[in-house]
Amino acid sequence: MKLGDKVSISPQITDREDWIDGVIIDIENNPFAGIVITAKSEDGEVFFEKEDLFKLLGEEACTP
C-alpha cells in the first residue's frame, strides 16, 4: 500500500455495517503497532488503524 491508494476500510474501524471506500493519506511505521494506515473516506471522515483492517480496492477474494 502507498499514499493515494484507494482502499476499503473495515467496519471494525468505522463502526458501520459494511466496508466503506477511502484513500490512504498517511502511512506510519509505528514501533509498537507496526504499519498504521490513515485513510480518508468519501464523506471526509478520517480513520487510522493497523494495515490489516484495510483492503486495497480490487483485492477481492477470487472464487472459482
C-alpha positions in Angstrom: 0.0 0.0 0.0 1.1 3.5 -0.7 -0.2 7.1 -0.4 -3.1 7.8 -2.7 -4.2 4.1 -3.0 -7.9 3.5 -2.8 -8.9 1.2 0.0 -11.8 -0.4 1.7 -12.0 0.4 5.4 -13.2 -2.3 7.9 -16.4 -1.9 9.8 -14.3 -2.6 12.9 -12.8 0.9 12.5 -15.8 2.8 11.2 -18.5 1.2 13.4 -20.7 0.9 10.3 -22.4 -2.2 8.9 -20.3 -2.5 5.8 -16.8 -1.7 4.5 -16.5 1.8 3.1 -14.2 3.2 0.5 -11.4 5.7 1.1 -8.0 7.0 0.1 -4.7 6.5 2.0 -3.5 9.9 3.3 -0.7 8.7 5.6 1.4 5.6 6.4 3.3 5.3 9.7 5.8 2.7 10.7 4.9 2.6 14.4 7.5 0.8 16.5 4.8 -0.6 18.8 1.8 -1.3 16.5 3.6 -1.9 13.1 2.3 -0.3 10.0 -0.6 2.1 10.7 -2.7 3.4 7.8 -4.6 6.6 7.8 -7.4 6.9 5.2 -10.0 9.5 4.4 -13.4 8.2 3.5 -15.5 9.6 0.6 -17.6 11.6 3.1 -14.5 13.2 4.6 -14.1 11.2 7.8 -10.5 10.1 8.7 -9.8 6.6 10.1 -6.5 5.1 11.2 -5.6 1.6 12.3 -3.2 -1.3 11.6 -2.9 -2.1 7.9 -4.7 -5.5 8.2 -8.0 -3.6 8.7 -7.7 -2.0 5.2 -8.0 -3.7 1.8 -6.8 -2.3 -1.5 -9.7 -1.9 -3.8 -9.7 -4.7 -6.3 -8.2 -7.2 -3.9 -11.4 -9.2 -3.6 -11.2 -12.9 -2.8 -11.0 -14.9 -6.0 -13.5 -17.8 -6.2 -13.7 -20.3 -9.0 
